[in-house]
Amino acid sequence: MKDYITRILNYSRDNYSKMARSPKGMLKHPYIVPGSQYYSADLWDWDSWLTDVAVRQIMKDNGIVDERFASCEKGCILNFLEHTKEDGRMPILIAADETMPELEDGVLTNIHKPCLAQHAAFIIRENDGDCEWLRPYMGKLRAFIHYYMRAMRHEKTNLYFWQDDLAIGVDNDPCTFYRPNRSSASVYLNCLMYRELLAYACICKQMGEAHEAYEKEADRLKEAVNTQLWDERNGFYYSGDLNLRPIDSNQWLHSGMPRHWDCLLQKIDCWSGFLTMWAGITDGERAQRMVDENMKRPELFQGAYGVRTLARTEKMYALVKSANPSCWLGPVWGISNYMCYRGLMNYGFLEEARELACKTIELFGKDIENCGEMHEYYNPDTGEGMNNPGFQNWNLLVNNMIGELEGRVAVKEF
């Protein structure tokens, strides 16, 4: 384990700067890419946020002051805001020479995941509260938050939904992939949105602007997730199915007893149920059940190298190499391991968190030892890299785990 840690720390120190990019084409500010030849020039939404959290740890551990990277992290935010439409639609991806289909008039599709305010709040915190660089763009950021609240929130349940299955981050999550448009109240999306509302409220407060309404919306969303998406039988959170026919009291077949529920649970065991621990949405009793009855069970989520992204008991379970979509049907990803780890730490499951951190260290340590680099995702039983050698991105969050294990101050996302 000590050797793996050394390899990871040295690799990270020597390679993190390869993800920094200078302005190019449509990208007027420096920015961060995920690494590898397949993502060598593009700015992605949640990738840039979580990569930044990892790089901050690497620089902190090594005493590095990297002004170029500091400009890149702010540049990620500014590039996205400068390509945001007046109605709040923000691109998921910006390539130097491509237009974004999600911004075309009349197109109803997904936009940037709700993590931009979280990324901005993280940068502000890491820069001792300096938020003046963001102030000229607050109108665009507000429009982005309000687009989600206006166009992607289900009125009956207060849950947020995907417009379609385009670039949802967890690409082929069966709870959204190939499902009807505007029908998936993804637990992953709602956990991100809860933290996004809190982050935006924090930024507003820092700037002396009204913030209470966003805190209240976050409280409503937390209640909705706990009320609508928790399954008492299985001790787990699931995504919601909003694809229900409207109640029509004049329809004779249903008039005797109209439905009294506004969504159904998609009881598909996806790792994203654990994000309620990362987000701070669940309570201690439910967290205990999720860990004992789901995360620790080898027939469900527990793998030799971390948390399976889909339980092995699901008929959709598949360990295959794919891209566009990338495979989230069981392989271990660095980001899912990290966010589950952070959730465990949040709720005091220190032994379980340490075990998951050690599995992640072994995974990446062996990969660097054998291949000289990391991969995008892995076989949960063998640790074999399955796709995209040279991928760095959020895999580097293993540094944050190592820092915490070794007693250093861990850099954490907002």
GUFIVEX-628248 format. One line per field, with one value per residue (C-alpha): y, x, z; chain; residue number from 1. Coordinates in Angstrom, 2 decimals. Example, Ala and Ser with C-alpha at 12.3 -4.5 7.8 and 13.67 -1.06 7.14 Angstrom:
2
Y = c(-4.50_-1.06)
X = c(12.30_13.67)
Z = c(7.80_7.14)
chaine = c(A_A)
num = c(1_2)
***
This chain:
414
Y = c(0.00_2.39_1.75_2.36_5.65_6.80_5.93_7.77_10.88_11.07_10.41_13.07_15.68_15.05_14.88_17.16_20.18_18.30_19.03_22.81_24.45_27.93_29.88_28.52_29.26_29.47_29.07_32.59_31.74_29.06_25.87_22.28_19.09_15.52_14.24_11.49_11.82_11.46_14.51_16.57_19.88_19.95_21.61_19.40_20.35_18.14_16.87_20.29_20.88_17.64_17.68_21.09_19.69_17.00_19.37_21.68_18.71_17.89_21.48_21.69_18.46_19.54_23.21_24.25_27.70_27.33_30.60_29.04_26.46_29.12_30.97_27.72_26.97_30.39_30.15_27.04_29.04_32.07_30.04_28.35_31.59_33.43_30.73_30.77_31.89_34.59_31.96_30.16_27.28_26.48_23.99_20.63_20.66_23.40_22.40_25.00_24.83_23.39_24.79_23.27_21.60_22.08_25.85_25.84_27.56_25.15_22.27_20.81_18.80_18.64_21.46_21.77_19.63_21.56_21.89_25.25_27.18_24.44_24.85_28.64_28.43_26.05_28.48_31.37_29.42_28.35_31.99_33.33_34.52_36.53_36.64_39.88_38.01_36.38_39.42_40.63_37.20_36.75_37.42_34.49_32.23_33.18_32.45_29.02_28.16_29.50_27.46_24.29_25.58_26.65_24.06_20.92_20.70_18.50_20.58_17.73_16.18_19.10_16.72_17.65_15.61_15.18_16.54_13.47_11.06_13.31_13.51_12.88_12.19_8.59_7.96_4.77_4.71_2.57_4.93_7.55_5.92_5.06_6.24_8.72_12.37_14.32_11.14_10.46_12.13_10.91_10.65_11.63_14.82_15.73_15.27_17.55_20.10_20.15_21.03_23.48_25.45_25.64_26.74_29.44_30.68_30.83_32.88_35.27_35.74_36.38_39.10_40.68_39.50_37.82_34.13_32.85_31.68_29.29_27.83_27.23_25.57_23.32_22.38_21.56_19.42_17.56_16.77_15.64_13.25_11.75_11.48_10.37_8.45_6.42_2.75_1.43_-2.21_-2.18_0.59_2.55_5.62_5.12_7.40_8.35_7.51_10.54_8.92_8.74_9.60_12.72_12.34_12.77_12.61_12.25_9.05_6.34_3.60_5.62_7.80_5.40_5.73_8.11_7.55_9.31_9.03_11.43_9.24_5.62_4.26_2.81_0.01_-0.36_-0.65_2.12_3.49_6.99_6.16_6.58_10.20_11.13_10.58_12.71_15.48_15.33_14.60_11.41_10.81_8.57_5.68_5.49_5.86_2.87_0.79_1.81_0.79_-2.48_-3.67_-2.42_-1.13_-4.01_-6.79_-8.49_-9.68_-6.05_-3.24_-4.39_-5.19_-6.07_-2.60_-0.47_0.24_-1.27_1.40_-1.05_-3.98_-7.27_-8.71_-6.35_-7.90_-4.81_-5.45_-5.45_-5.07_-3.89_-1.33_1.41_5.13_7.55_6.27_5.21_2.17_2.76_-0.65_-2.14_-0.99_0.84_4.51_6.73_9.33_6.92_5.47_8.96_10.26_7.12_7.54_11.15_10.11_7.49_10.08_12.53_10.05_8.71_5.34_5.70_2.01_1.53_4.74_3.61_0.24_1.94_4.36_1.46_-0.36_2.80_3.30_-0.31_0.10_3.16_2.13_-1.15_0.61_3.09_0.29_-1.93_0.61_3.85_5.65_5.46_4.41_5.82_2.86_-0.60_-4.18_-4.27_-7.83_-7.81_-4.11_-4.25_-0.91_-1.20_1.97_5.17_4.86_8.19_9.39_11.52_13.79_12.92_9.78_12.17_12.57_9.53_12.15_13.64_10.19_9.64_13.04_12.25_8.76_10.19_12.86_15.87_18.41_17.11_19.50_18.92_20.08_22.75)
X = c(0.00_2.84_4.36_1.03_0.60_4.06_3.38_0.05_1.44_4.40_2.26_-0.24_2.42_4.12_0.99_-1.75_-0.57_-1.23_-4.93_-4.47_-5.35_-4.83_-7.70_-8.68_-11.48_-14.81_-13.03_-11.85_-10.42_-7.93_-9.63_-9.29_-9.68_-10.12_-6.88_-6.19_-6.24_-10.04_-10.71_-7.66_-9.28_-12.83_-14.31_-16.86_-19.21_-18.85_-15.46_-13.80_-15.34_-14.15_-10.79_-10.20_-10.93_-8.31_-5.68_-6.09_-5.14_-2.12_-0.87_-1.48_0.39_3.38_3.49_2.85_1.59_0.47_-0.91_-1.66_-3.93_-5.56_-6.54_-7.80_-10.20_-11.83_-11.70_-13.90_-16.64_-16.28_-16.27_-19.53_-21.19_-20.19_-21.90_-25.09_-28.30_-30.49_-33.02_-30.31_-29.46_-25.78_-23.77_-22.67_-19.57_-17.66_-15.28_-13.00_-14.57_-18.07_-21.51_-23.60_-26.86_-28.41_-28.35_-30.20_-33.57_-36.45_-34.30_-35.52_-32.64_-30.34_-28.02_-24.93_-25.38_-26.20_-22.64_-21.45_-22.37_-20.69_-17.52_-17.65_-18.30_-15.35_-13.03_-14.28_-13.65_-10.17_-9.34_-10.26_-13.71_-12.74_-15.86_-15.42_-14.30_-17.75_-19.91_-20.32_-21.70_-24.23_-27.15_-26.16_-25.60_-29.00_-30.64_-28.99_-30.35_-33.77_-33.89_-33.65_-36.28_-38.61_-38.13_-36.82_-38.79_-41.84_-44.53_-46.35_-43.29_-40.78_-38.25_-36.00_-35.94_-33.80_-35.18_-33.85_-30.92_-28.29_-24.97_-26.39_-22.93_-23.71_-24.24_-26.28_-27.90_-30.99_-33.14_-32.78_-31.12_-33.69_-36.55_-39.26_-38.23_-38.90_-39.78_-36.71_-36.44_-32.87_-31.58_-28.16_-29.59_-31.54_-28.52_-26.46_-29.29_-29.62_-25.94_-26.17_-28.96_-26.96_-23.86_-25.73_-27.29_-23.80_-22.46_-25.43_-24.89_-21.17_-22.09_-24.73_-27.62_-30.87_-30.28_-33.07_-35.34_-32.67_-32.07_-35.81_-35.88_-33.02_-35.01_-38.05_-35.93_-34.36_-37.82_-38.98_-36.04_-36.63_-40.38_-40.52_-37.29_-36.64_-37.64_-38.24_-38.21_-34.76_-33.23_-32.13_-32.86_-34.03_-34.74_-38.37_-40.59_-42.71_-44.18_-47.76_-50.94_-52.68_-55.57_-58.85_-61.92_-64.12_-62.41_-64.82_-62.21_-60.26_-62.96_-63.81_-60.36_-57.90_-54.24_-52.94_-49.24_-47.28_-44.30_-43.21_-39.82_-37.54_-36.19_-32.99_-29.94_-27.64_-24.72_-26.25_-28.53_-25.43_-25.12_-27.72_-24.88_-22.47_-25.07_-26.12_-29.75_-30.32_-30.26_-27.99_-30.45_-31.07_-27.35_-26.67_-29.19_-27.73_-24.24_-25.23_-27.93_-26.52_-22.95_-21.41_-23.16_-20.94_-23.96_-25.03_-22.46_-19.31_-16.47_-12.84_-11.85_-14.73_-18.41_-20.08_-21.99_-24.85_-25.62_-24.50_-28.00_-29.53_-30.21_-28.66_-25.33_-22.52_-18.76_-18.02_-15.84_-17.92_-17.83_-20.66_-22.12_-19.40_-20.37_-21.92_-23.61_-21.29_-17.68_-15.90_-15.24_-12.86_-15.58_-18.20_-15.63_-14.69_-18.22_-19.23_-16.08_-16.95_-20.49_-19.12_-16.86_-19.76_-21.76_-18.92_-18.37_-14.62_-13.68_-15.76_-14.36_-10.81_-11.50_-12.92_-9.99_-7.52_-9.32_-9.14_-5.44_-4.71_-6.74_-4.87_-1.52_-1.57_-2.68_0.17_2.60_1.48_0.43_2.11_-1.25_-4.90_-8.07_-11.58_-13.27_-12.40_-13.50_-14.67_-13.40_-10.01_-9.10_-8.38_-8.66_-11.51_-11.39_-9.56_-5.94_-4.45_-7.64_-6.87_-9.77_-11.54_-9.39_-6.93_-9.36_-7.57_-5.05_-7.74_-8.40_-4.67_-4.28_-7.07_-5.73_-2.30_-3.66_-3.28_-6.02_-8.17_-9.44_-13.18_-15.73_-18.19)
Z = c(0.00_0.83_-2.61_-4.33_-2.45_-3.50_-7.13_-7.10_-5.41_-7.80_-10.87_-9.81_-9.11_-12.44_-14.60_-13.21_-15.23_-18.50_-18.01_-18.22_-21.54_-22.95_-24.58_-27.97_-30.42_-28.61_-25.26_-24.46_-21.03_-19.94_-18.79_-17.55_-19.59_-18.27_-19.80_-22.38_-26.15_-26.29_-24.12_-24.92_-25.89_-24.51_-21.44_-19.66_-16.83_-13.75_-14.90_-14.60_-11.16_-9.58_-11.33_-9.78_-6.29_-6.89_-8.28_-5.29_-3.08_-5.23_-5.11_-1.37_-0.66_-2.74_-1.72_-5.31_-6.25_-9.84_-11.18_-14.55_-13.00_-10.82_-13.98_-15.51_-12.65_-12.87_-16.64_-16.55_-14.83_-17.08_-20.30_-19.33_-18.20_-21.35_-23.44_-21.34_-23.05_-21.53_-20.43_-18.43_-20.75_-20.32_-22.40_-21.05_-23.22_-24.99_-27.75_-29.25_-32.71_-32.21_-31.46_-28.70_-29.83_-26.37_-26.96_-30.29_-30.23_-29.94_-28.66_-25.37_-23.96_-20.97_-20.02_-17.81_-14.71_-11.53_-10.28_-11.62_-8.47_-6.45_-8.49_-8.14_-4.39_-4.05_-5.86_-3.73_-0.53_-1.64_-2.44_1.01_0.02_-3.07_-5.24_-7.18_-10.31_-10.42_-9.64_-13.27_-14.20_-11.39_-13.73_-15.93_-12.93_-11.53_-14.89_-14.90_-11.44_-12.33_-15.54_-13.48_-11.04_-13.85_-16.60_-14.89_-11.64_-11.22_-9.54_-7.80_-6.14_-6.07_-7.63_-10.54_-13.75_-16.84_-20.10_-21.95_-21.70_-23.29_-21.40_-17.94_-16.52_-15.55_-19.24_-19.49_-16.05_-16.80_-14.71_-17.47_-20.50_-23.20_-21.00_-22.07_-21.97_-18.76_-16.88_-14.75_-11.34_-11.03_-7.47_-8.86_-10.38_-7.25_-4.98_-7.23_-7.32_-3.53_-3.13_-6.06_-4.37_-1.15_-3.04_-4.91_-1.65_-0.13_-3.05_-2.85_0.87_0.30_-2.20_0.00_-2.18_-1.15_-0.50_1.73_-1.10_-2.38_1.07_1.36_-2.06_-0.94_2.18_0.03_-2.25_0.69_2.02_-1.43_-1.86_1.58_1.04_-2.58_-3.27_-0.09_-0.09_3.40_2.36_0.74_2.83_-0.22_-2.35_-5.92_-8.85_-9.40_-12.34_-13.31_-16.42_-15.09_-16.92_-15.58_-13.19_-15.03_-12.82_-15.91_-17.02_-15.87_-15.46_-12.86_-11.33_-8.53_-6.99_-8.70_-7.89_-4.78_-5.69_-7.86_-8.74_-8.56_-7.52_-10.15_-7.99_-9.96_-7.71_-8.96_-6.95_-7.11_-4.17_-1.99_-3.16_-0.54_1.96_-0.06_-0.31_3.35_2.51_4.47_8.25_10.32_10.63_6.89_6.18_8.41_6.49_3.13_4.23_5.91_3.54_0.24_0.09_2.05_0.15_-2.49_-4.45_-4.82_-4.78_-3.00_-5.39_-4.78_-6.04_-4.88_-5.43_-8.47_-10.37_-10.87_-8.60_-10.07_-9.48_-12.05_-15.45_-17.10_-15.34_-17.91_-17.74_-21.26_-22.97_-24.54_-25.24_-25.97_-23.77_-21.39_-19.33_-15.90_-15.76_-13.12_-13.66_-10.86_-11.54_-9.59_-9.08_-7.72_-5.31_-4.16_-3.66_-1.77_0.34_1.10_2.05_4.45_6.05_6.36_8.44_10.58_8.86_9.26_8.99_5.86_4.36_5.03_3.38_0.28_0.14_0.31_-2.51_-4.62_-3.85_-4.83_-8.03_-9.26_-7.80_-9.73_-12.91_-12.74_-11.90_-14.79_-17.43_-16.40_-16.39_-15.33_-17.16_-17.28_-15.56_-14.26_-13.77_-10.12_-9.57_-11.30_-11.29_-15.02_-16.80_-19.29_-21.38_-22.26_-21.02_-20.00_-18.34_-15.26_-14.37_-11.11_-10.69_-9.06_-6.14_-4.76_-3.57_-1.34_0.13_0.72_2.36_4.80_5.52_6.28_8.60_6.32_5.74_2.90_0.25_-0.10_-2.61_-1.45)
chaine = c(A_A_A_A_A_A_A_A_A_A_A_A_A_A_A_A_A_A_A_A_A_A_A_A_A_A_A_A_A_A_A_A_A_A_A_A_A_A_A_A_A_A_A_A_A_A_A_A_A_A_A_A_A_A_A_A_A_A_A_A_A_A_A_A_A_A_A_A_A_A_A_A_A_A_A_A_A_A_A_A_A_A_A_A_A_A_A_A_A_A_A_A_A_A_A_A_A_A_A_A_A_A_A_A_A_A_A_A_A_A_A_A_A_A_A_A_A_A_A_A_A_A_A_A_A_A_A_A_A_A_A_A_A_A_A_A_A_A_A_A_A_A_A_A_A_A_A_A_A_A_A_A_A_A_A_A_A_A_A_A_A_A_A_A_A_A_A_A_A_A_A_A_A_A_A_A_A_A_A_A_A_A_A_A_A_A_A_A_A_A_A_A_A_A_A_A_A_A_A_A_A_A_A_A_A_A_A_A_A_A_A_A_A_A_A_A_A_A_A_A_A_A_A_A_A_A_A_A_A_A_A_A_A_A_A_A_A_A_A_A_A_A_A_A_A_A_A_A_A_A_A_A_A_A_A_A_A_A_A_A_A_A_A_A_A_A_A_A_A_A_A_A_A_A_A_A_A_A_A_A_A_A_A_A_A_A_A_A_A_A_A_A_A_A_A_A_A_A_A_A_A_A_A_A_A_A_A_A_A_A_A_A_A_A_A_A_A_A_A_A_A_A_A_A_A_A_A_A_A_A_A_A_A_A_A_A_A_A_A_A_A_A_A_A_A_A_A_A_A_A_A_A_A_A_A_A_A_A_A_A_A_A_A_A_A_A_A_A_A_A_A_A_A_A_A_A_A_A_A_A_A_A_A_A_A_A_A_A_A_A_A_A_A_A_A_A_A_A_A_A_A_A_A_A_A_A_A_A_A_A_A_A_A_A)
num = c(1_2_3_4_5_6_7_8_9_10_11_12_13_14_15_16_17_18_19_20_21_22_23_24_25_26_27_28_29_30_31_32_33_34_35_36_37_38_39_40_41_42_43_44_45_46_47_48_49_50_51_52_53_54_55_56_57_58_59_60_61_62_63_64_65_66_67_68_69_70_71_72_73_74_75_76_77_78_79_80_81_82_83_84_85_86_87_88_89_90_91_92_93_94_95_96_97_98_99_100_101_102_103_104_105_106_107_108_109_110_111_112_113_114_115_116_117_118_119_120_121_122_123_124_125_126_127_128_129_130_131_132_133_134_135_136_137_138_139_140_141_142_143_144_145_146_147_148_149_150_151_152_153_154_155_156_157_158_159_160_161_162_163_164_165_166_167_168_169_170_171_172_173_174_175_176_177_178_179_180_181_182_183_184_185_186_187_188_189_190_191_192_193_194_195_196_197_198_199_200_201_202_203_204_205_206_207_208_209_210_211_212_213_214_215_216_217_218_219_220_221_222_223_224_225_226_227_228_229_230_231_232_233_234_235_236_237_238_239_240_241_242_243_244_245_246_247_248_249_250_251_252_253_254_255_256_257_258_259_260_261_262_263_264_265_266_267_268_269_270_271_272_273_274_275_276_277_278_279_280_281_282_283_284_285_286_287_288_289_290_291_292_293_294_295_296_297_298_299_300_301_302_303_304_305_306_307_308_309_310_311_312_313_314_315_316_317_318_319_320_321_322_323_324_325_326_327_328_329_330_331_332_333_334_335_336_337_338_339_340_341_342_343_344_345_346_347_348_349_350_351_352_353_354_355_356_357_358_359_360_361_362_363_364_365_366_367_368_369_370_371_372_373_374_375_376_377_378_379_380_381_382_383_384_385_386_387_388_389_390_391_392_393_394_395_396_397_398_399_400_401_402_403_404_405_406_407_408_409_410_411_412_413_414)
***
